[in-house]
Structure formats: C-alpha cells, structure tokens
Amino acid sequence: MDYKQEYERWLQYATEDQDIVTELKEMREEQIEDAFYRNLAFGTGGLRGTIGAGTNRMNVYTVAKASQGLADYLVKHFETPSVVIGYDSRIKSDMFAKVAASVFAANGICVRIWPELNPVPTVSFATRYLHASAGAMITASHNPAKYNGYKVYGFDGCQITTDAAAEILNEIEKLDLFTDVKRTKFETALADEKIQYIEDTVLDDFLSEVKNQSVLYGEEVNKNVAIVYSPLNGSGLKPVLRALKESGYTNITVVKEQEEPDGNFPTCPYPNPEIKEAMKLGMEYAKQCNADLLLATDPDCDRVGIAVKDKQGEYVLLSGNEAGMLLLDYICSQKKKHGKMPEDPVMIKTIVTTDMGEQIAEHYHVRTVNVLTGFKFIGEQIGLLEKRGKEDSYIFGFEESYGYLTGTYVRDKDGVNGAYMICEMFAYYASKGISLLDKLQELYEIYGYRLNTLHSYEFEGPSGFKKMQEIMAEFRNGLDTIGPKKVEKVLDYEKGLNGLPKSDVLKYLLEDQCSVVVRPSGTEPKLKVYVSVCAESKEEASVLEQQITEHLRMFFA
C-alpha cells in the first residue's frame, strides 16, 4: 500500500467524523507515513491503537472494517449469528460501539448491546449467557487516553483463538474500508429491533455469580473494614460497589476525582493500577480516611490493584504477583478447611507469573497449568476443562499484571470478582488480627523470598517496530550469563513449546531459581522484560534484581 495514495483517498472519502477531517488536513509528512504505512494489526487481542485518522489508527473506518470482517466470518460459521457489544469510558468508545452495531445489523446479525458502559468481563458473561455467536468490547484496557481498541470473544466467552483471529483477519484484508463495508443507521436498527439493549437482569445475574465466588462458607467476618475505591474514571463504579454493598461491605469511600467515567483520565494519565502514579490519589484518600484497604480497577475493570497499611501506618502497594499468591493461598486454605476442594483441583497461571504460585498450589495438592502470556489462554484452559466435564476442577487463575478469576462464569480476568475476593480475604484476616502484609511474610518464610519486576521499553513508529525485531534476534543469539547468574536453560516459544501455541517469547532459566522473560507486547509498541529473583532476604533480592536489570538494559540502548 502506497501510504501517500491512501492518504489522498482518505482526504476524499473520510468525511463522517469531523475530528478525522480536521486531523487529515493538518498532518505533516512524517505523521502521514506513521498513520498510513500499515493497517492496524488484528490478532487474538483484536485491534488496539491510538485514536485518530489513518489505517494504522482507531477510528470509525477501521472499527467498521474490522466489524465487517467479523460479520463475514460469523455469517460463514453460524446459521443465525448474533453478537454482544460492550464499551468502556474511553474517548469515542460509545461511538465505536454504535458503529460496530450498525455494521453487524446491516449484515443481518442480531445485536445485543449494553445500554451503558460496563466492565469487559460482562461482555464475556453476556456472550455465554445470551448464547451469542461472538462478543465485541470497545476498550484499550489500562492504556493512556490516546488509545482505544476492539476486543473479540468467541461464542464460549473466551477471547478468540489464533486460528479464529487469522480467519477473521483474512476476511478483513479482503475489504476496502470505504466501499465494502455495509452500514445502517443505529437508531433505525434499534427501532426495528435488529439491535436490542441487554436487560438489567443479565447484569444482576453476573453480579450474583461474582458474589457466589465467596469461600467463607458461612463464617462470620468483619465487613465494616474501611475501604477506599477508585474506578480510575472507568466502568467499574456501579458493578464493584453493587457487589460489595450487596454483600455487606458498606464502609466505602470513592475517590471523587476518579469516580465518574472520563476517557481523558485527568488525574491519572496512565490509568493502570500496576503504576504507582495511578494509585497516588487513592492513597491520599486512604490516608485522609485512615482506610484499611485501597482498591482501584482499570478503565475496563478487568484488573484490580490494592494498597494496605504497614505497621508504621504507611500505605504499601501490593504487586499482582503478591495479591495473586495471597488469593491462591486463601482460596486453597478455605476450600481445604471446609471440605470444598474438588477431586482434581487446578490452578492456571501465565509463564511470566511468579513460580511461587506453583509452590503454593503444590502445598495444597493443586495441579498447576502454565500458559502463554494473556488471560485468553487461561480462559482457553477453562474451556478445555469444561469440554472434559471437569469445569469444577478450576479453582483460580491469575497473571502478574493484576488479573484474577476465581470462577468459570466468565472466561477473562474480572476486576469485579478480583475486588470482591480481595475485600473478603482482607476482612477474613482482619477478623483474626492478621494483615495482608503479615500473611505475605508468612508465605515468604515458607516458600522463600521472591522479587518479581517488570520493565518496559517503548519503540514508536516503523523504525521502532524494526528495532524491536532486531533486539529479539540479538537475544536469540544466546547469553551465557545475565548479571551475576549463569543461564542454565533457554526456553524459546517461537516454534511452540510444551503444547503451547507459537509465540515470540524467550525465557531464560538462571541458576538459583531466577529467571528472565523477554517478549514484545501484543498491544503496544513495547518490549517487556520480566525479572524473577529468589533470595534469602528482600535486600539481597533487590541488589540481585538491579544487577540483572543493568545487564539487560544495554540491549535496549
């Protein structure tokens, strides 16, 4: 594709959205190239990119084209296809959701759309609940405000597989985004009931499933713990508060500046609970309220971050690995105590998530399944258990990037479920005079201290894409040592390993139970490095992690 010719075509035909018309007229040469040098990539994560004009951007035309490709795929595979659509608080999310709905309706596909913004797990849930052929969620999860995306679910509520994504991409690539996309007016299709709003009872039943995940089994706990909650200007406010309040957690203060949906994220440019800056305002509220627990969910409410007080009264952020280990141990101990552990219990985690999870699972005689990075692979494994009639074996799934799921009612990480279970776990231990930091220290004493860190390196534009490929090739040339640790084994997932799909991921197993994973992000122009260190103390681990990180940094210069 000649990007200059395509740009000229957009100047002529892209007249629907005035923001795009204006942007096209003001573009400089380098901006034109970046916006048109390729089509926005479609994969198992759907689409994700910056909002704006161009084939390499999220806009009404790229969303409509992706929807037409998905529609063509659904018509080929289902006699009477239907689709569920949801959206979050991001810029143009509601517009993109209506554009997608209008394309599906024009193709004779029955559309069920949430009447207001809702968390991404509600799309997975509604797809299953309403027996839809597919689900589509307009979201870019925890990315900065300039991003949006388009996430696709299969009929089973799981994110689409690699094969399905390739087939949908093939359909998308056949299309001209100005001449081959069928559209109807949203309001007309709504009046004709080709598009229908999803009933409130579906959300009620979703929340019932969340509350059914409790592992108290009748035990009384102190639910009057003081909680500060921030939805980070996203979609979590109503469902998270409903799940907690309907279960007796009523001492909740919401961070006012981050309460209402706002895709500009004015107080947290990076609305990601993994990032300290995103939690800063919540921590200030927690100090003012003398809260026991701080919770924050990301804009599409599939991740949850937490902070708790230490013995000095200062608030400490827990990592996704730490919260996941605590939840795993809590769920296992409660199920064991009450005789509720299934016959063949299974915990599922990603290969970049702490190996200590496997040690905890082993302690409770729970089998661990390791999968590639991305909660879609955890959802896929739940689906495989279901096919074998072993769905009840699943007890927990988690990933280091703050994603948790304790049930099988959805097939993606669920921030509503995560927030609910963290509050229950916190209240349970608080009733016994135990803090989460005490419990975490107890786990380290049993299994050894672990430090897990994530480092991201950005590479923007066409030159950045090429640079990332060169860096991955350099890592594949081999390393004898990383920092002071010898490399004992290299796991290269590029050709597929241990029955897992092919993926551009390298894992270096180092001596003394340390490891390093390097992979390109599937959704952003970044290379991600996961460092896992095992040591006798926190201080030793910090020094060792720094040595390893310093050695790796020269690859990214």
Secondary structure, 3 states (H helix, E strand, C coil): CCHHHHHHHHHHHCCCCHHHHHHHHHCCHHHHHHHHCCCCCCECCEEEEEECCCCCCECHHHHHHHHHHHHHHHHHHCCCCEEEEEECCCCCHHHHHHHHHHHHHHCCCEEEECCCCCCHHHHHHHHHHCCCCEEEEECCCCCCCCEEEEEEECCCCCECCHHHHHHHHHHHHCCCCCCCCCCCCHHHHHHCCCEEECCHHHHHHHHHHHHCCCCCCCCCCCCCCCEEEECCCCCCHHHHHHHHHCCCCCCEEECHHHCCCCCCCCCCCCCCCCCHHHHHHHHHHHHHHCCCEEEEECCCCCCEEEEEECCCCCEEEECHHHHHHHHHHHHHHHHHHCCCCCCCCEEEEECCCCCHHHHHHHHCCCEEEEECCCHHHHHHHHHHHHHCCCHHHEEEEEECCCEEECCCCCCCCCHHHHHHHHHHHHHHHHHCCCCHHHHHHHHHHHHCEEEEEEEEEECCHHHHHHHHHHHHHHHHCCCCEECCEEEEEEEEHHHCCCCCCCCCCEEEEECCCEEEEEEECCCCCEEEEEEEEEECCHHHHHHHHHHHHHHHHHHHC
